[in-house]
Amino acid sequence: MPHFLLRLSPPRPSFPSDASAAEMDAMGAHFAFWQGQAEAGTALAVGPVADPAGIWGMAVVEVADEAAATGLCVQDPVILADLGFAYEIMPILSLIERRASRPADAEI
């Protein structure tokens, strides 16, 4: 299945240091939404990126196609709250993933 990088841009460069109560509430719901996607196996990695130009969020997802990636973005509570957050969706052309660990006593 294809992988996509979802880049979430905040409403302003100074975010989150000056986040409003509404933005913090939306971020709490955003966290819960992506935690659910991780538990479902759709999101492989999600988190904030400490870019010197300003913090932004990223998610690496495994979905059927770009339309499914877009569907995740439009369902995100920070987007539904209409507070100025925006996603960019970029296909990942090739991805090397960590293999599942084998138990120490597994036969090789």
DAZISUL-V143317 format. One record per residue. N is the residue number from 0. RES is the residue in one letter. SS is DSSP state (H for helix, E for strand, C for the rest). PHI is phi as a letter, one per 30 degrees, with the letter a starting at -180 (999 if undefined). OMEGA is omega in whole degrees, -180 to 180 (999 if undefined). Layout:
<<N;RES;SS;PHI;OMEGA> <N;RES;SS;PHI;OMEGA>>
This chain:
<<0;M;C;999;-179> <1;P;C;d;177> <2;H;E;c;179> <3;F;E;b;171> <4;L;E;c;177> <5;L;E;c;-180> <6;R;E;c;180> <7;L;E;c;177> <8;S;E;c;180> <9;P;C;d;-177> <10;P;C;d;180> <11;R;C;a;-177> <12;P;C;d;-177> <13;S;C;d;178> <14;F;C;d;12> <15;P;C;c;-174> <16;S;C;d;180> <17;D;C;b;-177> <18;A;C;d;176> <19;S;C;d;177> <20;A;H;d;180> <21;A;H;d;178> <22;E;H;d;179> <23;M;H;d;176> <24;D;H;d;179> <25;A;H;d;179> <26;M;H;d;175> <27;G;H;d;178> <28;A;H;d;176> <29;H;H;d;179> <30;F;H;e;-179> <31;A;H;d;178> <32;F;H;e;-178> <33;W;H;d;174> <34;Q;H;d;177> <35;G;H;d;178> <36;Q;H;d;177> <37;A;H;d;-180> <38;E;H;d;179> <39;A;H;d;179> <40;G;C;j;179> <41;T;C;d;180> <42;A;E;c;179> <43;L;E;d;179> <44;A;E;a;180> <45;V;E;b;175> <46;G;E;l;178> <47;P;E;d;179> <48;V;E;c;-179> <49;A;C;d;178> <50;D;C;d;178> <51;P;C;e;179> <52;A;C;d;-179> <53;G;C;k;-178> <54;I;C;d;172> <55;W;E;b;-178> <56;G;E;c;177> <57;M;E;b;172> <58;A;E;b;170> <59;V;E;c;-176> <60;V;E;b;175> <61;E;E;c;-176> <62;V;C;b;-175> <63;A;C;d;-176> <64;D;C;a;-178> <65;E;H;d;178> <66;A;H;d;178> <67;A;H;d;177> <68;A;H;d;177> <69;T;H;d;178> <70;G;H;e;176> <71;L;H;d;-178> <72;C;H;d;-177> <73;V;H;d;176> <74;Q;H;d;-177> <75;D;C;d;-179> <76;P;H;e;179> <77;V;H;d;176> <78;I;H;d;179> <79;L;H;d;-180> <80;A;C;d;177> <81;D;C;h;-178> <82;L;C;c;177> <83;G;C;j;175> <84;F;C;d;179> <85;A;E;b;178> <86;Y;E;c;164> <87;E;E;c;-180> <88;I;E;c;-178> <89;M;E;b;177> <90;P;E;d;174> <91;I;E;c;-173> <92;L;C;d;180> <93;S;C;a;-177> <94;L;C;b;173> <95;I;C;c;-179> <96;E;C;c;175> <97;R;C;d;177> <98;R;C;d;177> <99;A;C;d;179> <100;S;C;d;175> <101;R;C;c;174> <102;P;C;e;-178> <103;A;C;e;-177> <104;D;C;c;180> <105;A;C;d;177> <106;E;C;d;179> <107;I;C;c;999>>
